[in-house]
Amino acid sequence: MKRFSTLLGFELKKIARGRVAVASLALCAALLFALTLISEMVARPEGRGARTLTGRAVDDGFVAEVADAAARAGGLTAVPPESPYCQAARWMNRMLGNSVSIADVSGDVAPDMLTAGALYAARDGVMETLYDTFGLRQDERDWWAARERRIERPYVWADSRAAGAIKADSSAVTALMCLLMGVCLAGTYADERRRRTDAMVLCAPHGRGVLWKVKFCAGEIWALAVGTALLAAAALPHILLNGLRGLDGAWQLVTPFSAYPHGIGTMLLIYLALYGLICLLTGAAVMALSVWLQNAMAVTGIVGAMVTADLFISVPARLRVLSQMRYLTPIQIMINSAMTDPRLILLFGRYVTPLQAAAMLYAAATMALYWLTGIGYKRLRAG
């Protein structure tokens, strides 16, 4: 154990001394922090006003006040940022389906005709349309309906700006983290051959035994460190300027067309755990490529291509299996949207949600990549 920890410390120092890796991480974290801070400072009036409504039920009285502010401003999206109703008006606009880019969804309601009943009915109508679009079977609809009944109505308004902003930034942070992994860990195994030190390493007492495991563990620790640094850089401005409030509010205040019956705090923890698994999966994938290809530049290029594909490739929802696989990819599962993929996966006779399936898939894939990395390392030959 002492031998393992000594080698692990050495490998971590070797990664940390890589100038390109450290400079890339520092630059990306600084840019994330600066851009997020600027956007938050611009939007701060909206956040201050929203706090005055915290704790109120989203009932007819609440909706009438927001509708009155919208009528005076000329629409739900026209309520000025300094108004205490700005955040609520924009959320209600999303609840009506006006931000869902799916045909036949129209939530246009005149502000003076808007009531709490109309608001919740509009959301339910959009949910049914989304279920039709995703081709949900009746048993899946019943499963989600049982979860919907656990969500208390009327919702209790909470200042969820910071939580919503962190969730909105998560896909961009995930994409950046994946790209940085392609820079930081591409040479974990390949650099030994480039430096002509592979013969010496492979002939060392522990060169073919424990060393590959040490390198893998060091890479995974670095992956978590990079992921944590980027997430902190993106989240800290939101938390420092707005405070992480409203964690006991309904998740629907952040993602209106989600049927998860959990609070904002619980869902953020779920996404945080999923993000950690994505960091481990990405690190494992990069190191597996490094040991098999023995070319750091090729590994970096492949990772960049995979991230680009995850960002831009689209699969129609009617192709259910392919579309579900597409939604389970790391960046797509973290994407910010007014809706979440409601298609369930039958596993061992029980339905699991896409978030549950993704967590199990990422954990299994990381273990498989660990095994493949060991096989690849043991077949290496000096020179």
Phi, psi and omega in degrees: 000320178296320178299317180297313182294325178295314179294323179297316177300320178296316181294322178295320177297322181295320178292316183294336180275356177289112187297318181296316182297311183293318180295320179297316179296315181297317181295314181295317180296318180295318179295317178301313181298314183295314181294319179294319180298317180296315180296324179290321180294326177292322186265005186300324179303323180296319180295320181296319181292325184294333185292338181290343181262355185302135177093352180274144177286140178278075181249194183299321180296315179298311182296323180297321179295317179293319180296322178295317178296322179292321179296320179291328183274341180103017178144162182297324181276355182263358179298126185293151182302329182284350178285140177294347182261003185299307182297319179295322180295318180292324177294318178296325176298321177290320179300328180283355178092007184285351179251007181262116185272063177230137183300149176072009173261117179217116181250022183296115178226131179297137183307322183284351178257000186277129176229170178298319179299317179295323181295310181291325177294322178297318178297316180298323178294318177296320179299318179296321178296319178295319178299320177295318182296320180277357177068041180289138175282166184296323180292329176291319178298318179296321180299314179289326179298323177295324177288322179299325181293342178275353179270119184288136174235144358290153175297154174259122185293139178219149177284093185256022183300312182296314180298316179295321180292320178297316178296321181295327182277349191296323181291320178294319178296320180296316179298317179294321178298317180298317179296319179294326177298323178294337177270316188283322190249001183298331182262011184308313178252329185289331184293336178297321178287321180296323180275359181064029177255005185294323180296317180294318181294315183291335180271352180292159183307321182249018185296325181256355182259270188280341189297319182294327177290322177298314179299319181295314179297319178297319178296320180291321176297317178296321179299316178295322179295316178296314179300318179295317181298316181292317180296319179296319180297324180279329186271328186302315178302320178297316183289317183293321184271330184248338186078144180272078183261173173070022183292341178269000179285164180293142180299337180294344174289338178261313181236092189304323186257043171248140180257011177294126185272036184251163176282171182298316181299317179296317181292325176296321177295322178297313180293327178295316178297319179296320178297319176299318177296323178295320176301313180295318179297315181296315177300317180295320180295318180295318181290326176296318177296322181297317183285329182276323182271331181055037180210106185295321181296320179296320179297314179300318179296319180295317179298317178299320179293320179293320178295317178299316179297318180295329181282325194243341180286134180237141178235127180301143182297337182291337174273081195303308185295311180296321180293320177296319177298322179296320181288345181268000179288153190304314183286321182294323181293336180263000187298145179275128181202158176287349182226164174234154180297117184268000184288128183268160180239127181275117184226118181054040176081004180231148177279139172235150180280164177303324179294319178294317180297319180297317180299315179294320180296315182294320179295316180294319180295323178296318178294322178294321179292326174300315179296316180294324178297318177297317179297315181296321181290320183290342178268359181293147175235144181296146178097000000 
